């Protein structure tokens, strides 16, 4: 099963509380922190809600290399 690597690239300060809560529920606590989650519709929906704050990469079956999708890509 594919995995998602999600990185917080922009601070949620100044955004709505529900977006701050979504970032927290994804497990992101600090700027540039990275977490990995299983690729499923629930996680994809959470990432979509805060896509302006995070960068998402799709990892194929435990592979270390991924493809960046959406978000603010520096």
ABEGO torsion letter per residue (X at the ends): XBBBBBBBABBABGBBAAAAAAAAAAGBABBGBBBBBBBBAAAAAAAAAAAAABBBBBBBGGBABBBBBEEBBX
